[in-house]
Amino acid sequence: MINTHGSIAHVVDQFEATDLGAPFKVILNKCVKVVSDKATGEVLSYTIPDPDGLLRMVVLSRIMHPRKLFGADIKFLRKAVGLMQKEVAKGIDVTPEHLSKCEAGKLALSGGGDKLLRLLFFKTAIKHHKIESSKAKKKIENLLDKIFDDQPICAHDVDDEIVLRFSRGIAKPRADNDDDEPEYRLMDAI
């Protein structure tokens, strides 16, 4: 689409969502509209549809990723779900100073502390999202089972990169989504 001001708007194949502030890559496939200068190709603006929905999916996807949560991950997730350090510290039964050192990368949480933190972030992330259908409730149960039973938390080098790729669309109409608003879906996680 070309407008009269010498710019062109189009949906790009891949877009790295750096504005989220995530300490890992978030790649959006075929859902971000970019407006570029027709003559120079310079990006003038872009639009990420449903940024709140994207942030919720990024949080849930990182919580479900098996890599141990490191300092930058903890800080990002805490801020993304809207919690203060002292609230998180109280929720996982550590001192605010201990949590601060974890966020700074000076201390690591134990495996149990990591799981508890994921549960706290998960609970907080879904608290703002209406869940009424039994299918959605079953999905939550399955995710909790995955955190606590099926998926061991893996230690990796903090410098190893995590990449989460998302697409957006409606696979099929859902009974619990009357307006059939497209949703973000995790395509893959590296």
C-alpha positions as CSV (number, residue, x, y, z in Angstrom):
1,M,0.0,0.0,0.0
2,I,1.4,3.4,-1.0
3,N,0.1,6.7,0.3
4,T,0.4,10.2,-1.1
5,H,3.2,11.3,1.3
6,G,5.9,9.2,-0.3
7,S,5.7,6.4,2.1
8,I,4.8,2.7,1.8
9,A,3.1,0.5,4.3
10,H,3.3,-3.3,4.3
11,V,3.3,-6.3,6.6
12,V,6.8,-7.6,7.1
13,D,7.7,-11.3,7.1
14,Q,9.8,-11.0,10.3
15,F,10.1,-8.3,12.9
16,E,12.2,-8.4,16.0
17,A,10.2,-6.8,18.8
18,T,13.1,-5.1,20.7
19,D,10.8,-2.5,22.3
20,L,9.5,-5.1,24.7
21,G,12.8,-4.9,26.6
22,A,13.0,-8.7,26.8
23,P,16.5,-10.1,27.4
24,F,15.9,-12.6,24.7
25,K,14.8,-12.3,21.1
26,V,11.1,-12.0,20.3
27,I,10.4,-12.5,16.6
28,L,7.0,-11.7,15.1
29,N,6.1,-13.4,11.8
30,K,3.8,-11.7,9.2
31,C,1.8,-9.5,11.6
32,V,3.7,-6.2,12.0
33,K,2.8,-3.3,9.7
34,V,5.8,-1.1,8.8
35,V,5.6,2.3,7.2
36,S,8.8,3.2,5.3
37,D,9.9,6.2,3.3
38,K,9.4,5.2,-0.4
39,A,12.6,6.9,-1.5
40,T,15.0,5.9,1.2
41,G,13.5,2.7,2.7
42,E,13.9,4.2,6.1
43,V,11.3,2.9,8.6
44,L,9.1,5.7,9.7
45,S,6.8,3.8,12.0
46,Y,5.5,0.3,12.8
47,T,2.4,-1.1,14.4
48,I,2.4,-4.3,16.5
49,P,-1.2,-5.5,16.8
50,D,-2.4,-6.2,20.3
51,P,0.8,-5.4,22.3
52,D,-0.8,-6.5,25.6
53,G,-1.7,-9.9,24.1
54,L,1.8,-10.2,22.8
55,L,3.4,-9.4,26.1
56,R,1.1,-11.9,27.9
57,M,2.2,-14.6,25.4
58,V,5.9,-13.7,25.7
59,V,5.6,-13.9,29.5
60,L,3.8,-17.3,29.4
61,S,6.2,-18.6,26.7
62,R,9.3,-17.7,28.7
63,I,7.8,-19.1,31.8
64,M,7.3,-22.4,30.0
65,H,10.7,-22.4,28.4
66,P,12.9,-24.9,30.3
67,R,16.0,-22.7,30.6
68,K,16.6,-21.5,34.2
69,L,15.5,-18.0,34.8
70,F,18.5,-15.7,35.1
71,G,18.7,-12.1,36.5
72,A,17.6,-10.2,33.4
73,D,14.7,-12.7,32.8
74,I,13.5,-12.4,36.3
75,K,13.5,-8.6,36.1
76,F,11.8,-8.5,32.7
77,L,9.1,-10.9,33.8
78,R,8.5,-9.2,37.1
79,K,8.0,-5.8,35.3
80,A,5.9,-7.4,32.5
81,V,3.4,-8.8,35.0
82,G,3.4,-5.6,37.0
83,L,4.9,-6.7,40.3
84,M,7.2,-4.8,42.6
85,Q,10.4,-6.5,43.9
86,K,9.0,-6.7,47.4
87,E,5.8,-8.4,46.2
88,V,7.8,-11.0,44.3
89,A,10.2,-11.6,47.2
90,K,7.3,-12.1,49.6
91,G,5.6,-14.4,47.1
92,I,8.6,-16.7,46.8
93,D,9.7,-16.3,50.5
94,V,13.1,-14.6,50.0
95,T,14.2,-11.2,51.2
96,P,13.9,-8.2,48.8
97,E,17.7,-8.0,49.0
98,H,18.1,-11.6,47.9
99,L,15.7,-11.1,44.9
100,S,17.6,-7.9,44.0
101,K,20.9,-9.8,43.9
102,C,19.2,-12.5,41.7
103,E,17.9,-9.8,39.3
104,A,21.4,-8.3,39.2
105,G,22.9,-11.7,38.3
106,K,24.9,-12.0,41.5
107,L,22.8,-14.9,42.9
108,A,20.8,-17.7,41.3
109,L,17.5,-19.1,42.6
110,S,17.4,-22.8,43.6
111,G,15.4,-25.1,41.3
112,G,12.5,-24.9,43.7
113,G,12.7,-21.2,43.9
114,D,12.8,-21.0,40.1
115,K,9.6,-23.1,39.9
116,L,7.9,-21.1,42.6
117,L,8.8,-17.8,40.7
118,R,7.4,-19.2,37.5
119,L,4.2,-20.1,39.2
120,L,3.9,-16.7,40.8
121,F,4.5,-15.0,37.4
122,F,2.0,-17.4,35.7
123,K,-0.7,-16.8,38.3
124,T,-0.2,-13.0,37.9
125,A,-0.2,-13.1,34.1
126,I,-3.4,-15.0,33.8
127,K,-5.2,-13.2,36.7
128,H,-6.0,-10.3,34.3
129,H,-7.2,-12.7,31.6
130,K,-10.8,-14.0,31.8
131,I,-10.9,-17.8,31.7
132,E,-14.3,-19.3,31.6
133,S,-14.2,-22.4,29.3
134,S,-13.3,-25.8,30.6
135,K,-10.9,-26.1,27.7
136,A,-9.0,-23.0,28.9
137,K,-9.0,-24.3,32.4
138,K,-7.6,-27.7,31.2
139,K,-4.9,-25.9,29.3
140,I,-3.9,-24.1,32.5
141,E,-3.8,-27.4,34.4
142,N,-1.6,-28.9,31.6
143,L,0.8,-25.9,31.8
144,L,1.1,-26.2,35.6
145,D,1.7,-29.9,35.2
146,K,4.5,-29.1,32.7
147,I,6.1,-26.7,35.1
148,F,6.0,-29.0,38.1
149,D,6.1,-32.5,36.7
150,D,7.1,-32.9,33.1
151,Q,9.8,-30.3,32.4
152,P,13.0,-30.1,34.4
153,I,14.6,-26.7,34.6
154,C,17.8,-26.8,32.6
155,A,20.9,-24.8,33.5
156,H,22.5,-23.1,30.5
157,D,25.2,-20.5,30.0
158,V,23.6,-17.1,30.6
159,D,25.1,-15.9,27.3
160,D,23.3,-18.6,25.3
161,E,20.6,-16.8,23.4
162,I,16.8,-17.6,23.7
163,V,14.7,-16.8,20.6
164,L,10.9,-17.0,20.8
165,R,9.0,-16.8,17.5
166,F,5.4,-15.8,17.3
167,S,2.7,-15.6,14.7
168,R,-0.7,-14.1,14.9
169,G,-4.0,-15.4,13.5
170,I,-7.1,-17.4,14.0
171,A,-6.6,-21.1,13.5
172,K,-10.2,-22.0,14.0
173,P,-13.2,-20.2,15.8
174,R,-13.2,-20.8,19.5
175,A,-16.2,-21.0,21.8
176,D,-14.5,-19.0,24.5
177,N,-13.6,-16.2,22.1
178,D,-16.7,-14.7,20.7
179,D,-15.1,-11.9,18.7
180,D,-12.5,-14.3,17.1
181,E,-9.8,-11.7,17.7
182,P,-6.5,-13.1,16.3
183,E,-4.1,-14.3,19.0
184,Y,-0.4,-14.7,19.2
185,R,0.9,-18.2,19.0
186,L,4.4,-19.4,19.9
187,M,5.8,-21.0,16.7
188,D,9.1,-22.2,18.2
189,A,11.5,-21.5,21.0
190,I,15.2,-21.9,20.8
